Amino acid sequence: ILLYNFSTFTRNISEYWRKPLGWQVGYLGEKYDTWVHQPVDRPIRLFGNDFFEANTKTSWYMVPIVWMPLVIYLSWYCYTLLAQERTRLFITSDYSILVHKYSFPFIFMFGMFLWSFIEYCIHRFVFHMRPPAHNYYLIMLHFLLHGQHHKSPFDGSRLVFPPSLAAIVIGAFYLILRQMLPEGLGTSLFVGGLCGYVVYDMIHYYLHYGSPRKGSYLYGLKAYHVKHHFEHQRAGEDMRFEMPGIRASLYTNELKTSARLSEYKMFTVNNNNSDLL
């Protein structure tokens, strides 16, 4: 049984929390944006099907276990491929540049930077878009992609991207780069981006559950990330495009908190407007 309108939802909220929310949130309409940005400390079930539900969750350590062996293998593969000195980047049909094996570390690092930029754009302009109130499917899609993380930010099983779903996105990026660039160059760029993704997911998990030393760079990032979840959710300006030297810790004094989410949630989670929770 799904929701048919917002009033039905609010009258029977305890009942509907026990049912999968994935198919229900679209009926919130214009109330969705307010509802999704009021965090709760409770688990969310997205799908009724156990298989689909299981594929929306994963442990943090599965990300490096699955992807780091591929990063290591592809790094070795790209280096040996470039060492053959047959990879050339054509600027025009008559002029090309040899991509030398010693350029691999620089291409790799550029791939990591490229991932940071892509993630920033997706997070800010897609994940934090405001779906049209009349569009059931876009509201549902927004909730499944990112809204559920802001609604239940303390759910440790949904802080990193499940490998089964990530494989689809990662595979698409690989195919695009392979079509656009020579194999040695495109794959080198890809593996750098893949490593950047792993680092990003690990940092994201740590900023929710880690305890960085007060005054450290990671402490500043954690404070900024907490602020993103509880004070400026709609801005979409996350910590993940932060580069060394840009001090997110400027927010630390404003928060006046150790930024441990386990403590912060005790007084930040909005328990008012309970009809929306």
N, C-alpha and C positions, 0 to 999 in steps of 0.2 A: 504494500500500500504506500503510495507516494504522496507528497504534499500536493495540494491543489491550489492553495493560496497562502499568503503570509499569516492571515488570522488563524487558519487551521494549525499552522506550524506553532504559533505562540501559545495557543490554548492547550496543545498536547506536546509541549517541548520535551518533557521527561520521557515520553513514549518514543518520540522520533530520534532522540539521542541514542536509543538502543538499536536503531535501525541504520543501515548504511546511508551516509549523508551525500554520497556522490551524486545520486539521482534526485536528491531533494532540494539542494541549495538553489537550483535554477528558479524555483518558485518564489524565492525571496524577493525577486525583482529589485525595486529601488532600495529596499532595505538591506540588500546583500552587502554593500560596501561598508555600512555601519556595523553589521553583524560580524563580518569576517575580520575586522580590525579591533575586535574586543576579545583579547586572548583568554583562553580557559586552560586550566591544568587538568585535563582529562584526555583519555585516548579517543581517537576518532576512527570509526570504521567507514571506509569509503565504498566498498563493494560487498554485496551479499555472497558472491562466489568466493570460496576460500582460496582458489588458485589465483584469481586476480588480486585479491586482497594481499596475499603473501608476496606478490611481485611488486607491491608498493612499499615494502619494508625491507630493510637490510641492516646488518651490523656494520659499524664503521670500518672494521678491519677487512671486510670483504672487498672494499675498493682497492687498497694496495695489493691484496692477494691476487685479485683478478687481473689488474691492469699493469702493475709494475713489471712482471715477467715479460709482457708484451713490449713495454718501454725499453727494457734492457735488450731484448732480442732485436727489435727494430733499430735501435741505436747502433748495434754491432753491424746489422745488415746494411744500413745506410752508409756507415763509414767505409765498409769494404766495397760497396758499390761506387762511392765517390772516389775511392783509391784507384779504381780502374781508369780514371780520367777520361770517361766517355760521356759524362753528364754535362751538357751545355745548355745554358739559358739563352734562347734566341731573342735578341732585342728587336731585330728586323729579320727579314728572310735572308739577308746577306751577312748579318753581323751577330755574333754570339759570344758569350762569355763562358769560359771553363769554370765549372763549380768544383773547386779543389777539396780534397778530403779534410784539409785543415780549416775549412770554412764550416764544417759540420757543427762545432760548438756554438758558433754565432747564429747559424740557422736555427739550431735547437732553442737557443735563448729567445730568438725572435718569435718562434712558435709559442713559447710560454707567454710572452708579452701579448701576442695576438689573441691567445685564449682569454687573457684577462680583459682585453678590450671587448671581445665578443660577449663574454659573460656579463660584463657591465651593461652593455647595450640591451641584451636580452632581459636582464634583471630589472633594469630601470624602465624600459619602454614596452616590454611585453608582460613580465610578471606583475608589474605595478600599474598596468593600464586599468582603467575603470570600465569593466564590461557594460555594454548597454543594458539598461534596466529591463528592457522588453525582450531581450534575447536569452532564452533559457539555456541554450547550448553553450554560448560564450561564457555565461556565468559559471556553468558546470565545469567547462574547460579551465577557466581561471582558477577555480577552487582546487581542481585535481592537480594542476601544474604547480601552484604556489600558495594559493589562499589557505589551504589546509595547514601549511607550515606556520603561517601567521596566526591562525586560529588556535592551534595547539603547538606552541613553540617548544614545549618541554618533552615532546615525544621523541625519544632518542632513536627510535627505529626508522624515523623519516627525516633524519638530518643529512644523510648522504644519498646520492642517486643510486638506486638499485642497479646492479650490473646488467640485468636482463633488459631493462629499458634503456640504460645508457648505451648499450651496444648498438641500438638502432640509430641513435643520434651520432655516436662516434663513427659508425660505419658510413653514415651519410657524409660527414665532414671528410673522411678519407677519400671517398669516391669523388667528391668535388675537387679536392686538391690534386688527385691523380689525373683528373681530366684537364685541369688548368696548367699543370706544371710537369716537367720531366720527372721520372720516377724517383731518382735520387734526391732531387730538390723538394718535391712535393711530400715525399715520405718523411724526410728530415724535418720539414716544417710541421707535419702532422704529429710526429712522435714528441716534439717539443711541446705542442699544444696538449697532447695527451698527458704528459708529465705535469703540465701546468694545471690541468683539471684535477689530477690526483692530489696535488698540493693544496689546491683550493678547497676540495672537499674535506681534507683532513683539518685544515685551518678552521673551516666552518664548524666542524664538529667540536674542535677544541674550544672555540669561542663560546660554545654553549655549555660545555661540561668541564673544561679545563680551569685551572687556577693559576694564571700567570702572575709573576711577581709584580707587586704594586710599583708603578712608575716605569715598567718595561714597555717596549713597543707593542707586544701582544696584549698587555693590559689596556693600552690605549685603544687597540682595535676591538677588544672585548667590550669596553665601555661604549664605543661607537656603535657596535652591533646591538647591544642591549637597547641603546637609544633608538636605533632603527626599528626594533621590534615593538617598543612600548610608547614611543613619543612621536616619531615621525615615520610611521609605517607607509603612508601614502607617497612619501617623497621618492622612495625607491633608490635612495643613495646608500648602497651597502658598502661594507668595508673592503670588498674584494678587488676594487680597482686601486686601492691604496698602494702607492709605491714607496720604497724606503726613503725616509727624509720628510715625508708628508705626515705630520704628527696628528693622528686622530686623537691622541691623548689630551688635546685641548678640551675635549668634552668631559674629561674625568672630574674636574672640580665641580662642574654643573651637576653631575649625577650624584656626587657625595655618597658613593656606594662602592663596594669592592667589586661590583659587576659580576658577582657570582649569581648565576640565574637561580640557583637553588634557594638563595636568600631573597633575591630581587622579586621573585614571583610571589612571595608572601604578601607584599604590599603593593605590587604593581598590577596584578591580574584584576581586571575590572569585574567586581561582583555586583555592581549596580546595574540597573536596567536588566534585571534577571530574565525578563521576558525575551530578551534578545540573545541570551546565552543558552 
